């Protein structure tokens, strides 16, 4: 009976909607330590010194809206996930922000003019170093916070999954930025704890972030979930290693 009730609870979590890039549904159930820097604080400082901004991979615009008071006169955003594009348009276009549907990649072009922006920010989205340099004005700044390619490797291991971008590291990006006429001002790396207080929270998270376990479903991975349930009962939480890094770079004059 206990097994059936647990599976039913996991089915419930699997069916819950995920909108934009908003994990508030997991408040108090997903606990992630914060790095020593504040991406938002630094982005806000840079906005106050800028006249044009591109927010790359804005999601539903949630984080950008938190910084609204510091927006420069010209603001554009990109977003590649179709449901998020519609949310971003609904939230941002009435405020004068142009929303450009675009799936960012490491080697793809962006539909912007040379030196169009004096600030480009990117939180957890892919980017092409050459395109960043091309569209950034001379003396302009690029700020990105990225999930390390081996973020929560132990979580992947728990499902016999393989990280899709293991080389997404400062060691990959820094030399490519430098080769593209960028001066790297800051590189910071951090490791901390990611924890879930119940397996249902992890089910919801894996459905919301499908590139961790691409074919995830409760039915397909029920034995793995019960293994994690046993681990939870032994340890009181499900803890994994989070890894993040921050890069700030300037276009050479």
N, C-alpha and C positions, 0 to 999 in steps of 0.2 A: 504493500500500500504506500509506504514512504517513497519507494522508487517511482511509482506512478504519479504521486503528487509533485515530486520534484520535476519530472519531465513535463507535467502540465504547466508548472510555473515557468519553465524554460520556454515552452511554446508561447506562453503569454508574452514574454520579453521579446521573443523573436518577431512577433507581430506588431510591436509598437513602432509608430512612425518616427522617422528621423528627418528633421527639416533644417535646411541651411547647414551650418557647422556648429550646432548648438547642442552641447552635452549636458544641459541643465537637468535633464531627466535623471541623470546619474549623480546629482548632487548628494554628497554624503556616502555614496556607494563606490565611486571611482575616486581614488585619492592619488594625486601626483604631486610630488615635491616640485618646487619651483627653482629654476636656475638662479644664480646670484644677480643676473642682470634683468632689466625690464625692457623688453622689446618695445612695448607700447610707450614707455616713457621716452626712450631714445627717438622713436618715430615721431612723437609729438614735438620734441625739441627741433628735429630737423624740418618738420612741416612749418614751424614758425619762422624758419629762415628761407623758405622756398616760395616760388610763385607758381610752380606746376608739379603735379604729383601723379604717378601711376602706382596703383595698388595692384600687384600681380597675384591673381588667385584669391579674390576677396571672399570667396564662400558666399554667404548670404549678406555680406557687408557688416556682420556683427561687430567685429573689432574696429573697423574703420569708423563706424558710427560712434563708438565710444570716444573717438578723438575728434569729433566734429568741430569743436570750438577752435581747433588749431589748423583746420584745412586751409591750404592756399587757395588762391582764386580759381585755378584750373585743376580739376580732379577727374581722372579717368580710372576705371578699374577693368580688369579682365576676370573672367570666370569660365571654366570649361565644363562643369557638371550641369546639364540642362535644367534640372529642378532648381539648382542654386541660382542660375542665370535669371530665372523668372522672379525669384525672391529678391535678388539684388536689384533688379529693375524696379520692382514695386517699392523697395525701400529707398533707393538712392536717386533714381531719375527725378522724382519730384524736388530733390534738393540740388538739382543741376549737375549731377554726376553722370558722365557718359559710361554706360556699361557695354563692354565689348566681349561678346562670346568668343572665347579662345581657349583651346586646350594647350597649355604650356608644356614644352618638352625641352630636353637638353640641346637639341639641334634645330628646332623649328624657328621660323621667322615670326616676327611680330608686325602687325600692320600699322606701324607708327613711323613718323618722319625721323630723319637723322636729328639727333640732339633735341628731341621734342620736350623732354622732361628734365628738370633740375633735381628731382628727387624720385627715386623708385624704391618701393618697399615690397617685401615679399616674405610672407610667413607661411612656411611649410608647403610652398608650391615649387615645381620644377622651374628651371631657368636656363637659358642659353647665354653663356658669358659674352659671346660676340654680339648678340642682339642687345643685351644690357648696355654694353659699351657704345654701340651704335646709336641707340635712342636716348642716351643720357648726355646732357649738355656738358661741355668741358667745365671741370670744377664741381660738377654735380655729384650727388651721393647715392649709393646703392646700399640698402640695409636689408639683410635677410636673416631670419631665424629658421633653421632647418632641423627636422628630425634626422638624427644620425641613421645611416643605413643599417646599423646593427642595433637600433633601438629595440628594447624588449626582445632580444634574441632568445631569451629563455621562454618567452611566451610563444614565439614561433615553434620552438622545440617541443613545447607541451602539446602541439597539434601536428607534429612531424611536418611543419611547413618551413619554407625557405624564404628569407627576405628577398624581395624582388630587386632592391637597389642597394646591395651591400656596400658599394663603393660611393654612396652618397655621403661624402666626408669632406672636411676642410682640405684634406690632402688631394682630393680630386679637384675641387673648385678653385682653390687659391692660385695655383699656377696658371690655370686657364683664364682667370680674371686678370692676372698680371700680364699674360700674353696678349690680352685685348685692350691694352692701354689703361688699365686700372691700377691704382695704388691701393693696396690693402692696408687699411688703417688699424683694424681690430679683428682678431680671431679669438674667440673664447669657446671652450668646450666644457661640458658638464655631464656628470652622471648622478642619478638619484633614483628614487623609488617610485614605482607605479604599483598601486595596490587596488584590489577589488574586495569588497566586504562580503559579496555573495556571488555565486556562479551565474545567477540570472543577470547581474550587471555586466558580466563578461560576455554573455550571450548577446545582449543588446549592443555592446561595443563592437563585437566582431561583425554583426550585421551592418552597423553604421560605417565601419572602416573595412570594406570588403577585400582590400589588397593584402591584409594580414593572412587570412585563410580564405583564398578566393572562392572555394566551393563550400563555404561553411553553411551548415544547417544543423539544427538540433538532431534530426534523424541521422545525418551522416556522421556526426561526431559525438554521439551520445556516450560512448564508452570513454572518450577523452574527457568529457564533462564530468562523468562520475569519478574519474581519477582525480580531477581537480577538486571535486566536492570532498573526497577523502582527505586530500591535502589541506583544504580549508578547515576541516574539522580537527586536524592535527595541529595546525599552526595559527588558526584564528583569523587568517587573511590569506589572500593570494597575492604575493609580492613578486614583482619583476623589475629588471633594471632599465630605467629610462635613460636615454642619451640625447642630448640636444647640443647644437652649436650655433654661434652667432658670427656673422661676417659683416663688417662695414668697409666699404671701398669707395674711393673717389676716382672720377674720370680725370685723367691727367690733363693739365692745361695745355 
